Amino acid sequence: MNQLECQVTSCQHYCDNRCCLPGIHVDGPAARESGETCCASYEERHSGAGENLSSQGSPSLDSSIQCQAQHCAYNKDCKCEAECVCIGCCCGDVTSKSGTECCTFQNK
């Protein structure tokens, strides 16, 4: 398990700098820098949808992270082995997964 911090407030799964999902998926198989990765688990929050999806449970620091970023030093057999992972925004207004990034990414 990884400690997961999330800074993407426009995501449906965001709650208090954490994610309500038990695990996320980081995409970017050819990424050589963090801006070329994204959180494939991102879902845009829509007005009236509440703080988060109530069926997801409570936010937690611990998460399982599947990773497709083959050039990341923390990727071992498509699982992230970083102790602490931060998902952030690579642009101002995030409305799709392409506006997110794994800030923990380290090129091998």
C-alpha positions as CSV (number, residue, x, y, z in Angstrom):
1,M,0.0,0.0,0.0
2,N,1.1,3.6,-0.7
3,Q,0.3,6.7,1.2
4,L,-1.7,8.8,-1.3
5,E,-2.2,12.6,-1.3
6,C,-4.5,14.1,-3.9
7,Q,-4.6,17.8,-4.8
8,V,-7.2,17.5,-7.6
9,T,-10.2,19.2,-6.0
10,S,-12.3,18.9,-9.2
11,C,-12.3,15.1,-9.0
12,Q,-15.4,13.3,-7.8
13,H,-13.2,11.1,-5.6
14,Y,-11.4,13.9,-3.8
15,C,-12.0,14.6,-0.1
16,D,-9.7,16.6,2.2
17,N,-6.5,16.0,0.2
18,R,-7.2,12.3,0.0
19,C,-9.0,9.9,-2.4
20,C,-12.1,7.9,-1.5
21,L,-11.1,5.1,-3.8
22,P,-9.3,2.1,-2.3
23,G,-6.9,2.2,-5.3
24,I,-6.1,4.3,-8.3
25,H,-4.6,3.8,-11.8
26,V,-1.7,6.0,-13.1
27,D,-1.4,6.1,-16.9
28,G,1.4,7.2,-19.1
29,P,3.3,4.2,-20.5
30,A,5.8,6.3,-22.4
31,A,6.1,9.2,-19.8
32,R,9.6,10.6,-19.2
33,E,8.3,13.3,-16.8
34,S,5.4,13.8,-14.4
35,G,3.4,16.0,-16.8
36,E,3.2,13.0,-19.2
37,T,1.4,10.9,-16.6
38,C,-2.2,11.1,-15.5
39,C,-4.6,9.7,-12.9
40,A,-6.8,7.4,-15.0
41,S,-9.2,7.1,-12.1
42,Y,-10.1,10.8,-12.3
43,E,-13.8,11.6,-12.7
44,E,-15.0,15.2,-13.0
45,R,-17.1,16.4,-10.1
46,H,-20.4,17.7,-11.2
47,S,-22.4,20.3,-9.4
48,G,-25.0,18.8,-7.1
49,A,-23.0,15.6,-6.8
50,G,-22.1,16.1,-3.2
51,E,-18.7,16.1,-1.5
52,N,-17.8,12.7,-3.0
53,L,-19.5,9.5,-4.1
54,S,-21.0,8.2,-0.9
55,S,-20.7,4.5,-2.0
56,Q,-16.9,4.8,-2.0
57,G,-16.4,5.0,1.7
58,S,-14.2,7.3,3.7
59,P,-11.0,8.9,2.3
60,S,-7.8,7.2,3.4
61,L,-4.1,7.9,3.2
62,D,-3.4,4.2,2.2
63,S,-4.1,3.2,-1.4
64,S,-3.1,0.6,-3.9
65,I,-1.6,2.2,-7.1
66,Q,-1.5,0.4,-10.4
67,C,1.0,2.2,-12.7
68,Q,1.6,2.1,-16.4
69,A,4.5,4.6,-16.4
70,Q,7.1,2.1,-17.5
71,H,10.0,4.6,-17.2
72,C,9.2,5.5,-13.6
73,A,11.8,4.4,-11.0
74,Y,9.0,3.4,-8.6
75,N,7.2,1.2,-11.1
76,K,7.7,-2.5,-10.4
77,D,5.6,-4.9,-12.5
78,C,2.9,-2.2,-13.0
79,K,2.6,-1.5,-9.3
80,C,3.9,1.7,-7.6
81,E,6.4,1.1,-4.9
82,A,6.8,4.7,-3.7
83,E,6.0,5.1,0.0
84,C,4.2,8.4,-0.5
85,V,2.5,9.4,-3.8
86,C,1.0,12.8,-4.7
87,I,-1.5,13.3,-7.5
88,G,-1.7,16.9,-8.6
89,C,-2.8,19.2,-11.4
90,C,-0.7,20.1,-14.4
91,C,-3.0,22.9,-15.5
92,G,-5.3,25.4,-13.9
93,D,-8.8,24.1,-14.5
94,V,-8.9,20.3,-14.4
95,T,-11.9,18.9,-16.3
96,S,-10.4,15.6,-17.5
97,K,-7.8,13.0,-16.5
98,S,-5.3,14.7,-18.9
99,G,-5.2,17.6,-16.5
100,T,-3.8,15.4,-13.7
101,E,-0.3,14.1,-13.1
102,C,1.6,11.9,-10.7
103,C,3.9,14.4,-9.0
104,T,6.0,11.6,-7.5
105,F,7.1,10.3,-10.9
106,Q,10.9,9.9,-11.2
107,N,12.4,9.0,-14.6
108,K,14.7,5.9,-14.3
